[in-house]
Structure formats: structure tokens, C-alpha cells
Amino acid sequence: SDGNLGFGIYAVSRSDIQDSTWAQIDTAVLGSSNAVSKGDIAIVLGKPFGYAGAMGFGSVASGKNVRDCADGQYRLINTDIAGSKNGSGFIVNLKGEIIALIDQSVAEEDSTELIIGYGITDVKDVIEFLSNGQGVPYIGIWGVDVTEEIEKQGIPKGLYVKNVDADSPAMAAGIQSGDEITSVDGVEITSYGIYRRTLMEKNAGSGVVLKGQRQGADGYVDIEFKVVVGSKD
């Protein structure tokens, strides 16, 4: 399981599945949530209405919203399909490809009954780690891109650290709110997306070097942190 996003993988031993059942099982195809547009047909499957084996039809209401989490942002797929506040399951397209994992806990208060999910493209790597029995790489940084407008205010280009999780690898390494992360193991960090992709290439338990800058009395000074990548169960 991954405590950062609240995802979990359930596995059933192949020997516990009868051959007649196995012959009827098809592998789900993961599509691309980046190709989803407002107005596209959306089909919800699983338990979106509070009971198992349900199916619903509607359309994509928005694919532009994102959710901030530790170590990254995740695109959300909003639909116009009314469902249960505790609904779960999948959103698929007309090709039968999964384009989102339903999670009603990320919905805004005024739309908790409209089905919403994490875009599948942004969580494929999380699914891969968990399916292989590995922890999802985690450092615990909540960041924001330094735009050109922010950079004009004298803030260096990089990933601005808004906050760090308590008891996280970031906190243990001494990273603080207000720090600027400019590289991870030599990879230049110019956005939150690049930071996340670089982190997802690591493994829990490995060491990484984060470089950046911190504002002092006489301006920004170079900083360097040696961080042991963790995972959040």
C-alpha cells in the first residue's frame, strides 16, 4: 500500500483461481488520461454507486484539475456522473481503457456526489511499484514551481519547498520550508513534474543528493542534502 495517495494492491494466488474462471478473465488495459478532453464519453465501473458490479455512463466534465500531494501533483478526471460519496472503481473510455481510478475523497465539498478519479497516466508508476511488491519512493516535499513572475521577485529557479511532512526523509535530512531544490542526483529540477519523475526512478532505501539554495541574511546560499528515499505505507 501507499499511504501518500491511499492506494493499495490486492493479489490472489493463481492456484486459488479455477481454470474455468481464469479463462474468462481479461487483462485491463491502461489508457492515457493525458488524451482525455472535456465532453469525452466516460463509463464508470466497479462500486461507484455504493454497490458492487455497477456500471454508469456520462461524460468528462474536466480534466484540468490537479491534486497536490507530497512529492508531486496528480491530474484529476472529473465526470458529470452522480455516484456515492464512498464510491470506488474505474473510469474507462469507449475503447474500454482505464483512464482514471475513482477516489471520491479528493472531490470538493460542493461536488462530492459527482464521480472523480486520479488520471491513470500519473499513477501508472505507483501501480507498477506496488504490483511488484515495492514501496513507492517518498521524500515528503510539498512544492510549487517557480514561475517567471516569481523568479522576477528574486527567488531562484527551481522547486520551491512549501512544506515538508513530519517524520519524513526530507525532514530528517534538514530540508525546510522556503528552500529551493535545483537538482536531484545531478538532474536539473525546473518544475514539480521533473522532480517527481526523477524521484520515481529511484527505489526506497536508496540514497540521493538534493542540491539547492536557502535564503540567508546576505541572500541565497548553496545547500546540499543527502536523503535516504523512503516509502509511506
FIKOLZA-1660 file (N, C-alpha, C; in steps of 0.1 Angstrom, whole numbers, plus 5000, padded with zeros to 4 digits):
% residues 233
   i   px   py   pz ch aa at
   1 5008 4988 5000  A  S  N
   1 5000 5000 5000  A  S CA
   1 5009 5012 5000  A  S  C
   2 5003 5023 4996  A  D  N
   2 5010 5036 4996  A  D CA
   2 5001 5046 5003  A  D  C
   3 5007 5050 5015  A  G  N
   3 4999 5060 5023  A  G CA
   3 4999 5074 5018  A  G  C
   4 5007 5077 5009  A  N  N
   4 5007 5091 5003  A  N CA
   4 4994 5093 4995  A  N  C
   5 4991 5084 4986  A  L  N
   5 4979 5085 4978  A  L CA
   5 4967 5077 4984  A  L  C
   6 4970 5068 4993  A  G  N
   6 4959 5059 4998  A  G CA
   6 4956 5047 4989  A  G  C
   7 4966 5043 4980  A  F  N
   7 4963 5032 4971  A  F CA
   7 4968 5019 4977  A  F  C
   8 4962 5008 4973  A  G  N
   8 4966 4995 4977  A  G CA
   8 4964 4985 4966  A  G  C
   9 4973 4975 4966  A  I  N
   9 4972 4964 4956  A  I CA
   9 4967 4951 4963  A  I  C
  10 4957 4945 4958  A  Y  N
  10 4952 4932 4963  A  Y CA
  10 4956 4921 4953  A  Y  C
  11 4961 4910 4958  A  A  N
  11 4966 4899 4950  A  A CA
  11 4959 4886 4954  A  A  C
  12 4956 4878 4944  A  V  N
  12 4950 4865 4946  A  V CA
  12 4960 4855 4940  A  V  C
  13 4963 4844 4947  A  S  N
  13 4972 4834 4942  A  S CA
  13 4965 4827 4930  A  S  C
  14 4973 4825 4920  A  R  N
  14 4968 4819 4907  A  R CA
  14 4963 4805 4910  A  R  C
  15 4969 4798 4920  A  S  N
  15 4964 4784 4923  A  S CA
  15 4950 4784 4929  A  S  C
  16 4946 4796 4934  A  D  N
  16 4933 4797 4941  A  D CA
  16 4922 4800 4931  A  D  C
  17 4926 4802 4918  A  I  N
  17 4916 4806 4907  A  I CA
  17 4914 4794 4898  A  I  C
  18 4901 4789 4897  A  Q  N
  18 4898 4778 4888  A  Q CA
  18 4901 4781 4874  A  Q  C
  19 4905 4771 4866  A  D  N
  19 4909 4773 4852  A  D CA
  19 4897 4779 4844  A  D  C
  20 4885 4775 4848  A  S  N
  20 4873 4779 4841  A  S CA
  20 4871 4794 4843  A  S  C
  21 4874 4799 4855  A  T  N
  21 4873 4813 4858  A  T CA
  21 4884 4821 4852  A  T  C
  22 4897 4815 4852  A  W  N
  22 4908 4822 4846  A  W CA
  22 4906 4824 4831  A  W  C
  23 4899 4815 4825  A  A  N
  23 4897 4816 4810  A  A CA
  23 4888 4827 4807  A  A  C
  24 4880 4832 4816  A  Q  N
  24 4871 4843 4814  A  Q CA
  24 4877 4857 4818  A  Q  C
  25 4889 4857 4823  A  I  N
  25 4895 4869 4828  A  I CA
  25 4903 4876 4817  A  I  C
  26 4900 4889 4814  A  D  N
  26 4908 4897 4805  A  D CA
  26 4916 4907 4813  A  D  C
  27 4928 4910 4808  A  T  N
  27 4937 4919 4814  A  T CA
  27 4932 4933 4811  A  T  C
  28 4930 4942 4821  A  A  N
  28 4926 4956 4819  A  A CA
  28 4937 4963 4812  A  A  C
  29 4933 4971 4803  A  V  N
  29 4942 4980 4795  A  V CA
  29 4942 4994 4801  A  V  C
  30 4954 4998 4804  A  L  N
  30 4956 5012 4810  A  L CA
  30 4957 5022 4798  A  L  C
  31 4948 5031 4797  A  G  N
  31 4949 5041 4787  A  G CA
  31 4957 5053 4790  A  G  C
  32 4954 5065 4784  A  S  N
  32 4962 5077 4787  A  S CA
  32 4952 5088 4792  A  S  C
  33 4954 5092 4804  A  S  N
  33 4945 5103 4809  A  S CA
  33 4949 5116 4803  A  S  C
  34 4961 5117 4797  A  N  N
  34 4966 5130 4791  A  N CA
  34 4958 5133 4778  A  N  C
  35 4952 5122 4772  A  A  N
  35 4945 5124 4760  A  A CA
  35 4930 5126 4762  A  A  C
  36 4926 5127 4775  A  V  N
  36 4912 5129 4778  A  V CA
  36 4908 5144 4777  A  V  C
  37 4896 5147 4771  A  S  N
  37 4892 5161 4770  A  S CA
  37 4878 5162 4775  A  S  C
  38 4874 5174 4779  A  K  N
  38 4860 5177 4783  A  K CA
  38 4850 5173 4773  A  K  C
  39 4840 5166 4777  A  G  N
  39 4830 5161 4768  A  G CA
  39 4831 5147 4763  A  G  C
  40 4843 5141 4765  A  D  N
  40 4845 5127 4762  A  D CA
  40 4836 5118 4769  A  D  C
  41 4831 5107 4763  A  I  N
  41 4823 5097 4770  A  I CA
  41 4831 5091 4781  A  I  C
  42 4824 5089 4793  A  A  N
  42 4830 5083 4804  A  A CA
  42 4821 5072 4809  A  A  C
  43 4827 5060 4812  A  I  N
  43 4820 5049 4817  A  I CA
  43 4826 5045 4830  A  I  C
  44 4818 5044 4841  A  V  N
  44 4823 5041 4854  A  V CA
  44 4819 5026 4857  A  V  C
  45 4829 5019 4863  A  L  N
  45 4827 5005 4866  A  L CA
  45 4832 5002 4881  A  L  C
  46 4827 4992 4886  A  G  N
  46 4832 4988 4900  A  G CA
  46 4821 4990 4910  A  G  C
  47 4824 4999 4919  A  K  N
  47 4814 5002 4930  A  K CA
  47 4812 5018 4931  A  K  C
  48 4809 5024 4920  A  P  N
  48 4808 5039 4920  A  P CA
  48 4795 5044 4927  A  P  C
  49 4785 5035 4928  A  F  N
  49 4772 5039 4934  A  F CA
  49 4770 5033 4948  A  F  C
  50 4781 5027 4953  A  G  N
  50 4779 5021 4966  A  G CA
  50 4776 5006 4967  A  G  C
  51 4775 5000 4955  A  Y  N
  51 4773 4985 4954  A  Y CA
  51 4781 4980 4943  A  Y  C
  52 4785 4967 4945  A  A  N
  52 4794 4961 4935  A  A CA
  52 4788 4957 4922  A  A  C
  53 4796 4957 4911  A  G  N
  53 4792 4952 4898  A  G CA
  53 4783 4963 4891  A  G  C
  54 4785 4975 4894  A  A  N
  54 4777 4986 4888  A  A CA
  54 4784 4992 4876  A  A  C
  55 4776 4998 4868  A  M  N
  55 4781 5005 4856  A  M CA
  55 4773 5018 4853  A  M  C
  56 4779 5028 4850  A  G  N
  56 4773 5041 4847  A  G CA
  56 4779 5048 4835  A  G  C
  57 4771 5057 4829  A  F  N
  57 4776 5064 4817  A  F CA
  57 4774 5079 4819  A  F  C
  58 4783 5086 4813  A  G  N
  58 4782 5101 4813  A  G CA
  58 4793 5107 4805  A  G  C
  59 4798 5118 4809  A  S  N
  59 4809 5124 4802  A  S CA
  59 4819 5131 4811  A  S  C
  60 4831 5134 4805  A  V  N
  60 4841 5140 4813  A  V CA
  60 4838 5155 4814  A  V  C
  61 4837 5160 4827  A  A  N
  61 4834 5174 4829  A  A CA
  61 4846 5183 4829  A  A  C
  62 4858 5177 4833  A  S  N
  62 4870 5185 4834  A  S CA
  62 4882 5175 4835  A  S  C
  63 4893 5179 4829  A  G  N
  63 4905 5171 4831  A  G CA
  63 4917 5180 4834  A  G  C
  64 4914 5192 4839  A  K  N
  64 4924 5202 4842  A  K CA
  64 4928 5203 4857  A  K  C
  65 4919 5198 4865  A  N  N
  65 4922 5200 4880  A  N CA
  65 4933 5190 4884  A  N  C
  66 4941 5194 4894  A  V  N
  66 4951 5186 4900  A  V CA
  66 4950 5185 4915  A  V  C
  67 4956 5175 4920  A  R  N
  67 4957 5174 4935  A  R CA
  67 4971 5175 4939  A  R  C
  68 4975 5183 4949  A  D  N
  68 4988 5184 4954  A  D CA
  68 4990 5173 4965  A  D  C
  69 5000 5166 4964  A  C  N
  69 5004 5156 4974  A  C CA
  69 5019 5157 4977  A  C  C
  70 5024 5150 4987  A  A  N
  70 5038 5150 4989  A  A CA
  70 5045 5145 4977  A  A  C
  71 5055 5152 4972  A  D  N
  71 5064 5148 4961  A  D CA
  71 5058 5148 4948  A  D  C
  72 5046 5155 4946  A  G  N
  72 5041 5156 4933  A  G CA
  72 5027 5161 4932  A  G  C
  73 5022 5164 4919  A  Q  N
  73 5009 5167 4916  A  Q CA
  73 5003 5156 4908  A  Q  C
  74 4990 5154 4909  A  Y  N
  74 4983 5144 4902  A  Y CA
  74 4970 5149 4895  A  Y  C
  75 4969 5147 4882  A  R  N
  75 4958 5151 4875  A  R CA
  75 4945 5144 4879  A  R  C
  76 4934 5151 4880  A  L  N
  76 4921 5145 4883  A  L CA
  76 4912 5146 4871  A  L  C
  77 4904 5135 4869  A  I  N
  77 4894 5134 4859  A  I CA
  77 4880 5136 4866  A  I  C
  78 4873 5147 4863  A  N  N
  78 4860 5149 4868  A  N CA
  78 4850 5145 4858  A  N  C
  79 4839 5139 4863  A  T  N
  79 4828 5135 4854  A  T CA
  79 4815 5142 4859  A  T  C
  80 4805 5140 4850  A  D  N
  80 4791 5146 4854  A  D CA
  80 4782 5135 4859  A  D  C
  81 4788 5123 4863  A  I  N
  81 4781 5111 4867  A  I CA
  81 4779 5112 4883  A  I  C
  82 4766 5112 4887  A  A  N
  82 4764 5112 4901  A  A CA
  82 4767 5098 4907  A  A  C
  83 4773 5097 4919  A  G  N
  83 4777 5085 4925  A  G CA
  83 4777 5086 4940  A  G  C
  84 4782 5075 4946  A  S  N
  84 4782 5075 4961  A  S CA
  84 4794 5083 4966  A  S  C
  85 4793 5089 4978  A  K  N
  85 4804 5096 4984  A  K CA
  85 4816 5087 4987  A  K  C
  86 4813 5074 4989  A  N  N
  86 4823 5065 4992  A  N CA
  86 4826 5055 4980  A  N  C
  87 4822 5060 4968  A  G  N
  87 4824 5052 4956  A  G CA
  87 4838 5049 4953  A  G  C
  88 4840 5037 4946  A  S  N
  88 4853 5033 4941  A  S CA
  88 4852 5026 4928  A  S  C
  89 4863 5023 4922  A  G  N
  89 4862 5016 4909  A  G CA
  89 4871 5023 4898  A  G  C
  90 4866 5023 4886  A  F  N
  90 4874 5028 4875  A  F CA
  90 4865 5037 4866  A  F  C
  91 4872 5046 4859  A  I  N
  91 4866 5053 4848  A  I CA
  91 4873 5049 4835  A  I  C
  92 4865 5044 4825  A  V  N
  92 4870 5039 4813  A  V CA
  92 4865 5047 4801  A  V  C
  93 4872 5047 4790  A  N  N
  93 4867 5053 4778  A  N CA
  93 4860 5043 4769  A  N  C
  94 4856 5048 4757  A  L  N
  94 4848 5039 4748  A  L CA
  94 4856 5027 4743  A  L  C
  95 4869 5028 4744  A  K  N
  95 4877 5017 4739  A  K CA
  95 4879 5006 4750  A  K  C
  96 4873 5009 4762  A  G  N
  96 4874 5000 4773  A  G CA
  96 4887 5002 4781  A  G  C
  97 4895 5012 4778  A  E  N
  97 4907 5015 4785  A  E CA
  97 4905 5023 4798  A  E  C
  98 4912 5019 4809  A  I  N
  98 4910 5026 4821  A  I CA
  98 4917 5040 4820  A  I  C
  99 4910 5051 4823  A  I  N
  99 4916 5064 4822  A  I CA
  99 4917 5071 4836  A  I  C
 100 4911 5064 4846  A  A  N
 100 4912 5070 4860  A  A CA
 100 4908 5060 4870  A  A  C
 101 4913 5062 4882  A  L  N
 101 4910 5054 4894  A  L CA
 101 4901 5063 4903  A  L  C
 102 4889 5058 4905  A  I  N
 102 4879 5066 4913  A  I CA
 102 4883 5068 4927  A  I  C
 103 4883 5080 4932  A  D  N
 103 4885 5083 4946  A  D CA
 103 4877 5095 4950  A  D  C
 104 4866 5093 4956  A  Q  N
 104 4857 5104 4959  A  Q CA
 104 4862 5113 4971  A  Q  C
 105 4872 5108 4978  A  S  N
 105 4878 5116 4989  A  S CA
 105 4885 5129 4984  A  S  C
 106 4888 5129 4971  A  V  N
 106 4895 5141 4966  A  V CA
 106 4886 5151 4960  A  V  C
 107 4873 5148 4960  A  A  N
 107 4863 5158 4955  A  A CA
 107 4861 5170 4964  A  A  C
 108 4858 5181 4958  A  E  N
 108 4854 5193 4965  A  E CA
 108 4841 5191 4972  A  E  C
 109 4839 5199 4983  A  E  N
 109 4827 5197 4991  A  E CA
 109 4814 5198 4983  A  E  C
 110 4814 5207 4974  A  D  N
 110 4802 5210 4966  A  D CA
 110 4799 5200 4955  A  D  C
 111 4808 5191 4953  A  S  N
 111 4807 5181 4942  A  S CA
 111 4810 5167 4946  A  S  C
 112 4808 5164 4959  A  T  N
 112 4812 5151 4964  A  T CA
 112 4804 5139 4958  A  T  C
 113 4792 5142 4952  A  E  N
 113 4784 5132 4946  A  E CA
 113 4787 5130 4931  A  E  C
 114 4796 5138 4926  A  L  N
 114 4800 5136 4912  A  L CA
 114 4813 5128 4911  A  L  C
 115 4813 5118 4903  A  I  N
 115 4824 5108 4904  A  I CA
 115 4837 5115 4898  A  I  C
 116 4848 5113 4905  A  I  N
 116 4861 5119 4902  A  I CA
 116 4872 5108 4904  A  I  C
 117 4883 5109 4897  A  G  N
 117 4893 5099 4899  A  G CA
 117 4907 5105 4895  A  G  C
 118 4917 5098 4899  A  Y  N
 118 4931 5101 4896  A  Y CA
 118 4933 5097 4881  A  Y  C
 119 4939 5106 4873  A  G  N
 119 4942 5102 4859  A  G CA
 119 4952 5091 4859  A  G  C
 120 4950 5081 4851  A  I  N
 120 4958 5069 4852  A  I CA
 120 4972 5071 4848  A  I  C
 121 4975 5081 4839  A  T  N
 121 4988 5083 4834  A  T CA
 121 4997 5087 4846  A  T  C
 122 4992 5095 4855  A  D  N
 122 5000 5100 4866  A  D CA
 122 5003 5089 4877  A  D  C
 123 4995 5078 4877  A  V  N
 123 4997 5068 4888  A  V CA
 123 5001 5055 4882  A  V  C
 124 5005 5054 4870  A  K  N
 124 5010 5041 4864  A  K CA
 124 5022 5036 4871  A  K  C
 125 5031 5046 4874  A  D  N
 125 5044 5042 4881  A  D CA
 125 5041 5037 4895  A  D  C
 126 5031 5043 4902  A  V  N
 126 5027 5039 4916  A  V CA
 126 5022 5025 4915  A  V  C
 127 5013 5022 4905  A  I  N
 127 5007 5009 4904  A  I CA
 127 5019 4998 4901  A  I  C
 128 5028 5002 4893  A  E  N
 128 5039 4993 4890  A  E CA
 128 5048 4990 4902  A  E  C
 129 5051 5000 4910  A  F  N
 129 5059 4997 4922  A  F CA
 129 5051 4988 4932  A  F  C
 130 5038 4991 4934  A  L  N
 130 5030 4983 4943  A  L CA
 130 5028 4968 4938  A  L  C
 131 5026 4967 4925  A  S  N
 131 5023 4954 4919  A  S CA
 131 5036 4945 4920  A  S  C
 132 5048 4951 4921  A  N  N
 132 5060 4944 4922  A  N CA
 132 5064 4942 4937  A  N  C
 133 5055 4946 4946  A  G  N
 133 5058 4944 4960  A  G CA
 133 5068 4954 4965  A  G  C
 134 5070 4965 4959  A  Q  N
 134 5080 4975 4963  A  Q CA
 134 5073 4988 4968  A  Q  C
 135 5080 4995 4977  A  G  N
 135 5074 5007 4983  A  G CA
 135 5076 5018 4972  A  G  C
 136 5066 5027 4972  A  V  N
 136 5067 5039 4963  A  V CA
 136 5076 5049 4968  A  V  C
 137 5086 5053 4961  A  P  N
 137 5096 5063 4965  A  P CA
 137 5090 5075 4971  A  P  C
 138 5095 5079 4983  A  Y  N
 138 5089 5090 4991  A  Y CA
 138 5099 5098 4998  A  Y  C
 139 5099 5111 4997  A  I  N
 139 5108 5120 5004  A  I CA
 139 5100 5129 5013  A  I  C
 140 5088 5134 5009  A  G  N
 140 5080 5142 5018  A  G CA
 140 5080 5157 5015  A  G  C
 141 5083 5161 5003  A  I  N
 141 5084 5175 5000  A  I CA
 141 5071 5180 4993  A  I  C
 142 5065 5190 4998  A  W  N
 142 5053 5197 4991  A  W CA
 142 5059 5209 4984  A  W  C
 143 5058 5210 4971  A  G  N
 143 5065 5221 4964  A  G CA
 143 5056 5228 4954  A  G  C
 144 5062 5238 4948  A  V  N
 144 5055 5246 4938  A  V CA
 144 5065 5251 4928  A  V  C
 145 5061 5251 4915  A  D  N
 145 5070 5256 4905  A  D CA
 145 5073 5271 4907  A  D  C
 146 5086 5275 4904  A  V  N
 146 5089 5289 4905  A  V CA
 146 5087 5294 4890  A  V  C
 147 5076 5302 4889  A  T  N
 147 5073 5307 4875  A  T CA
 147 5082 5319 4873  A  T  C
 148 5082 5324 4860  A  E  N
 148 5090 5335 4856  A  E CA
 148 5086 5348 4865  A  E  C
 149 5073 5349 4868  A  E  N
 149 5069 5360 4876  A  E CA
 149 5074 5360 4890  A  E  C
 150 5075 5347 4896  A  I  N
 150 5080 5346 4909  A  I CA
 150 5095 5348 4909  A  I  C
 151 5102 5343 4898  A  E  N
 151 5116 5345 4896  A  E CA
 151 5120 5359 4896  A  E  C
 152 5112 5368 4890  A  K  N
 152 5115 5382 4890  A  K CA
 152 5115 5389 4903  A  K  C
 153 5109 5382 4913  A  Q  N
 153 5110 5387 4927  A  Q CA
 153 5123 5383 4934  A  Q  C
 154 5132 5377 4927  A  G  N
 154 5145 5374 4933  A  G CA
 154 5146 5360 4938  A  G  C
 155 5136 5352 4936  A  I  N
 155 5136 5338 4940  A  I CA
 155 5142 5329 4929  A  I  C
 156 5152 5321 4933  A  P  N
 156 5159 5313 4923  A  P CA
 156 5150 5303 4916  A  P  C
 157 5154 5300 4903  A  K  N
 157 5146 5290 4896  A  K CA
 157 5148 5276 4902  A  K  C
 158 5137 5269 4903  A  G  N
 158 5138 5255 4908  A  G CA
 158 5124 5251 4914  A  G  C
 159 5125 5242 4923  A  L  N
 159 5113 5238 4931  A  L CA
 159 5113 5244 4944  A  L  C
 160 5102 5253 4947  A  Y  N
 160 5101 5260 4959  A  Y CA
 160 5094 5250 4969  A  Y  C
 161 5101 5248 4981  A  V  N
 161 5095 5239 4991  A  V CA
 161 5085 5247 5000  A  V  C
 162 5072 5243 4998  A  K  N
 162 5062 5250 5006  A  K CA
 162 5062 5244 5020  A  K  C
 163 5064 5231 5021  A  N  N
 163 5063 5224 5034  A  N CA
 163 5070 5210 5033  A  N  C
 164 5073 5204 5044  A  V  N
 164 5078 5190 5044  A  V CA
 164 5069 5182 5054  A  V  C
 165 5067 5170 5051  A  D  N
 165 5060 5161 5060  A  D CA
 165 5067 5159 5073  A  D  C
 166 5060 5158 5084  A  A  N
 166 5066 5154 5097  A  A CA
 166 5071 5140 5096  A  A  C
 167 5083 5138 5102  A  D  N
 167 5089 5124 5103  A  D CA
 167 5092 5118 5089  A  D  C
 168 5094 5127 5079  A  S  N
 168 5097 5123 5065  A  S CA
 168 5112 5123 5063  A  S  C
 169 5117 5116 5052  A  P  N
 169 5131 5117 5049  A  P CA
 169 5136 5131 5046  A  P  C
 170 5127 5140 5041  A  A  N
 170 5130 5154 5039  A  A CA
 170 5133 5161 5052  A  A  C
 171 5125 5158 5062  A  M  N
 171 5127 5165 5075  A  M CA
 171 5139 5159 5082  A  M  C
 172 5141 5146 5080  A  A  N
 172 5153 5140 5087  A  A CA
 172 5166 5146 5080  A  A  C
 173 5166 5149 5068  A  A  N
 173 5177 5155 5061  A  A CA
 173 5180 5170 5063  A  A  C
 174 5170 5176 5069  A  G  N
 174 5171 5191 5072  A  G CA
 174 5165 5200 5062  A  G  C
 175 5157 5195 5053  A  I  N
 175 5151 5204 5043  A  I CA
 175 5140 5211 5050  A  I  C
 176 5139 5224 5046  A  Q  N
 176 5129 5233 5053  A  Q CA
 176 5120 5240 5043  A  Q  C
 177 5109 5245 5048  A  S  N
 177 5100 5253 5040  A  S CA
 177 5108 5266 5036  A  S  C
 178 5107 5270 5023  A  G  N
 178 5114 5281 5018  A  G CA
 178 5126 5278 5011  A  G  C
 179 5131 5265 5012  A  D  N
 179 5143 5261 5004  A  D CA
 179 5139 5260 4989  A  D  C
 180 5149 5261 4981  A  E  N
 180 5148 5259 4967  A  E CA
 180 5156 5246 4963  A  E  C
 181 5149 5237 4957  A  I  N
 181 5156 5225 4952  A  I CA
 181 5159 5227 4937  A  I  C
 182 5172 5226 4933  A  T  N
 182 5176 5229 4920  A  T CA
 182 5181 5216 4912  A  T  C
 183 5184 5206 4920  A  S  N
 183 5189 5193 4913  A  S CA
 183 5187 5181 4922  A  S  C
 184 5185 5170 4916  A  V  N
 184 5184 5157 4923  A  V CA
 184 5193 5147 4916  A  V  C
 185 5204 5143 4923  A  D  N
 185 5214 5135 4917  A  D CA
 185 5219 5140 4904  A  D  C
 186 5221 5153 4903  A  G  N
 186 5226 5159 4891  A  G CA
 186 5216 5162 4880  A  G  C
 187 5204 5158 4882  A  V  N
 187 5193 5162 4873  A  V CA
 187 5187 5175 4876  A  V  C
 188 5188 5185 4867  A  E  N
 188 5183 5198 4869  A  E CA
 188 5168 5198 4872  A  E  C
 189 5163 5204 4883  A  I  N
 189 5149 5205 4886  A  I CA
 189 5144 5219 4883  A  I  C
 190 5135 5219 4873  A  T  N
 190 5129 5232 4870  A  T CA
 190 5114 5232 4872  A  T  C
 191 5109 5221 4876  A  S  N
 191 5094 5220 4878  A  S CA
 191 5091 5209 4888  A  S  C
 192 5079 5209 4893  A  Y  N
 192 5075 5198 4902  A  Y CA
 192 5074 5185 4895  A  Y  C
 193 5070 5186 4882  A  G  N
 193 5069 5174 4874  A  G CA
 193 5082 5167 4872  A  G  C
 194 5092 5175 4869  A  I  N
 194 5106 5169 4867  A  I CA
 194 5111 5163 4880  A  I  C
 195 5108 5170 4891  A  Y  N
 195 5112 5164 4904  A  Y CA
 195 5106 5151 4907  A  Y  C
 196 5093 5150 4904  A  R  N
 196 5085 5137 4907  A  R CA
 196 5091 5126 4898  A  R  C
 197 5092 5129 4885  A  R  N
 197 5097 5119 4876  A  R CA
 197 5111 5114 4880  A  R  C
 198 5119 5123 4884  A  T  N
 198 5133 5119 4888  A  T CA
 198 5132 5110 4901  A  T  C
 199 5123 5114 4910  A  L  N
 199 5122 5106 4922  A  L CA
 199 5117 5092 4919  A  L  C
 200 5107 5091 4910  A  M  N
 200 5101 5078 4907  A  M CA
 200 5111 5068 4900  A  M  C
 201 5123 5073 4896  A  E  N
 201 5133 5065 4890  A  E CA
 201 5142 5059 4901  A  E  C
 202 5140 5063 4914  A  K  N
 202 5148 5058 4925  A  K CA
 202 5140 5046 4932  A  K  C
 203 5146 5040 4941  A  N  N
 203 5140 5030 4949  A  N CA
 203 5141 5033 4964  A  N  C
 204 5130 5029 4971  A  A  N
 204 5130 5031 4985  A  A CA
 204 5143 5024 4992  A  A  C
 205 5149 5032 5000  A  G  N
 205 5162 5027 5006  A  G CA
 205 5174 5032 5000  A  G  C
 206 5173 5038 4988  A  S  N
 206 5185 5043 4981  A  S CA
 206 5188 5057 4986  A  S  C
 207 5200 5061 4984  A  G  N
 207 5204 5075 4988  A  G CA
 207 5205 5084 4976  A  G  C
 208 5200 5097 4978  A  V  N
 208 5201 5107 4967  A  V CA
 208 5206 5120 4973  A  V  C
 209 5212 5128 4964  A  V  N
 209 5217 5141 4968  A  V CA
 209 5209 5152 4962  A  V  C
 210 5203 5160 4971  A  L  N
 210 5195 5171 4966  A  L CA
 210 5203 5184 4968  A  L  C
 211 5204 5192 4958  A  K  N
 211 5211 5205 4959  A  K CA
 211 5201 5216 4957  A  K  C
 212 5204 5227 4963  A  G  N
 212 5195 5239 4961  A  G CA
 212 5201 5251 4967  A  G  C
 213 5192 5260 4971  A  Q  N
 213 5196 5273 4977  A  Q CA
 213 5186 5276 4989  A  Q  C
 214 5192 5283 4999  A  R  N
 214 5184 5288 5010  A  R CA
 214 5187 5302 5013  A  R  C
 215 5176 5310 5016  A  Q  N
 215 5178 5324 5018  A  Q CA
 215 5184 5326 5032  A  Q  C
 216 5195 5334 5032  A  G  N
 216 5201 5338 5045  A  G CA
 216 5201 5353 5046  A  G  C
 217 5209 5358 5056  A  A  N
 217 5209 5372 5059  A  A CA
 217 5215 5380 5048  A  A  C
 218 5224 5374 5040  A  D  N
 218 5230 5381 5029  A  D CA
 218 5226 5376 5015  A  D  C
 219 5214 5370 5015  A  G  N
 219 5209 5364 5002  A  G CA
 219 5209 5349 5002  A  G  C
 220 5208 5343 4990  A  Y  N
 220 5207 5329 4989  A  Y CA
 220 5221 5323 4989  A  Y  C
 221 5221 5311 4997  A  V  N
 221 5234 5304 4998  A  V CA
 221 5231 5290 4993  A  V  C
 222 5242 5283 4987  A  D  N
 222 5240 5269 4983  A  D CA
 222 5238 5260 4994  A  D  C
 223 5230 5250 4992  A  I  N
 223 5227 5240 5002  A  I CA
 223 5228 5226 4996  A  I  C
 224 5231 5216 5003  A  E  N
 224 5231 5202 4998  A  E CA
 224 5226 5192 5009  A  E  C
 225 5218 5183 5005  A  F  N
 225 5212 5173 5014  A  F CA
 225 5214 5159 5009  A  F  C
 226 5218 5150 5018  A  K  N
 226 5219 5136 5015  A  K CA
 226 5206 5130 5021  A  K  C
 227 5198 5125 5012  A  V  N
 227 5185 5120 5016  A  V CA
 227 5184 5105 5013  A  V  C
 228 5179 5097 5023  A  V  N
 228 5176 5083 5021  A  V CA
 228 5161 5082 5017  A  V  C
 229 5159 5078 5005  A  V  N
 229 5145 5077 5000  A  V CA
 229 5137 5067 5008  A  V  C
 230 5125 5070 5012  A  G  N
 230 5117 5061 5020  A  G CA
 230 5105 5057 5012  A  G  C
 231 5095 5052 5019  A  S  N
 231 5082 5049 5014  A  S CA
 231 5072 5051 5025  A  S  C
 232 5059 5054 5021  A  K  N
 232 5049 5057 5031  A  K CA
 232 5038 5047 5030  A  K  C
 233 5038 5037 5040  A  D  N
 233 5028 5026 5040  A  D CA
 233 5015 5031 5045  A  D  C
% end
